[in-house]
Amino acid sequence: MKRSLPLTVLASGLFSLPVLAEPHPGQELHASANCMKCHASQPYDPVKTPTYEKLVKAVAFCNNNLNTGMFEDEVEQLADYLNQEYYKHPKP
């Protein structure tokens, strides 16, 4: 019993480490689409995207105009990542 308790505590601690969590799929899209190339001067401006719906539309606008090649679900993943990390808009 004495040996199993430290192992149990150690094992439960490993599963709670945030480092082991998979990154949000939108995080990689954000990096690969080079969003900061255009948005570096005013990143994550909530005035231009006051709602989650407008954030999705803004991401779709950039995707279409810059030919980043993202599919619709990837646009939504990127918008979800931006919202989760920076904007904090309530989702519909």
FIRO-396785 format. One line per field, with one value per residue (C-alpha): x negated, y, z; residue number from 1; residue in one letter. Coordinates in steps of 0.001 Angstrom, whole numbers, padded with zeros to 6 digits. Layout:
<sites>
xx = [X; ...];
yy = [Y; ...];
zz = [Z; ...];
i = [NUM; ...];
aa = [A; ...];
</sites>
This chain:
<sites>
xx = [000000; -002818; -004363; -001167; -000150; -003118; -002731; 000961; 000260; -002477; -000316; 002650; 000357; -000898; 002604; 003326; 000326; 001441; -001787; -000528; 002747; 003103; 003029; 006179; 006357; 006770; 003413; 001500; 003760; 003032; -000697; -000601; 001693; -000762; 002023; -000422; -002010; 000955; 002341; -000855; -000115; 003351; 003729; 006984; 008931; 012374; 013747; 013625; 015021; 017475; 019258; 018266; 020212; 018296; 015038; 015861; 016739; 013468; 011438; 013368; 012704; 008947; 009034; 010776; 008731; 005342; 005990; 004787; 006618; 008480; 011680; 014814; 014275; 010702; 011942; 014262; 011434; 009229; 012030; 012731; 009044; 008856; 012029; 010872; 007438; 008075; 011635; 013757; 017031; 020004; 020660; 024159];
yy = [000000; 002418; 001955; 002351; 005666; 007695; 006050; 006904; 010521; 010747; 009167; 011434; 014465; 013547; 013539; 017001; 018707; 021348; 020823; 017451; 018854; 019112; 022675; 024190; 023349; 027044; 027845; 026154; 027773; 031173; 030594; 029090; 031767; 034517; 036574; 038816; 039859; 042185; 042542; 043284; 046983; 046405; 042746; 041451; 044717; 044092; 047295; 045737; 042414; 043171; 039802; 036218; 036216; 039263; 037628; 034584; 036884; 038806; 035580; 034411; 037782; 037445; 033847; 034799; 037909; 036427; 032988; 031187; 028080; 027345; 025351; 026640; 024419; 025709; 029304; 028467; 026744; 029803; 032140; 029895; 029961; 033760; 034126; 031731; 033318; 037008; 038213; 036264; 036943; 034803; 032166; 031802];
zz = [000000; 000806; -002628; -004603; -003044; -004396; -007795; -007850; -006934; -009563; -012250; -011512; -011644; -015097; -016527; -015214; -016804; -019319; -021266; -022401; -023694; -027436; -028753; -030191; -033922; -034688; -033107; -035917; -038512; -036948; -037310; -040796; -042248; -041221; -039659; -037830; -041119; -041688; -038178; -036235; -035693; -034191; -033331; -031907; -032117; -030563; -032121; -035594; -034388; -031560; -031787; -032437; -035709; -036962; -035928; -038069; -040979; -040571; -040608; -043690; -045355; -044795; -045980; -049229; -049983; -049163; -050649; -047531; -048714; -045503; -045652; -043920; -040875; -040565; -040700; -037814; -035910; -036316; -035232; -032239; -031268; -031572; -029558; -026864; -026506; -027143; -027752; -025245; -027099; -026103; -028732; -030174];
i = [1; 2; 3; 4; 5; 6; 7; 8; 9; 10; 11; 12; 13; 14; 15; 16; 17; 18; 19; 20; 21; 22; 23; 24; 25; 26; 27; 28; 29; 30; 31; 32; 33; 34; 35; 36; 37; 38; 39; 40; 41; 42; 43; 44; 45; 46; 47; 48; 49; 50; 51; 52; 53; 54; 55; 56; 57; 58; 59; 60; 61; 62; 63; 64; 65; 66; 67; 68; 69; 70; 71; 72; 73; 74; 75; 76; 77; 78; 79; 80; 81; 82; 83; 84; 85; 86; 87; 88; 89; 90; 91; 92];
aa = [M; K; R; S; L; P; L; T; V; L; A; S; G; L; F; S; L; P; V; L; A; E; P; H; P; G; Q; E; L; H; A; S; A; N; C; M; K; C; H; A; S; Q; P; Y; D; P; V; K; T; P; T; Y; E; K; L; V; K; A; V; A; F; C; N; N; N; L; N; T; G; M; F; E; D; E; V; E; Q; L; A; D; Y; L; N; Q; E; Y; Y; K; H; P; K; P];
</sites>
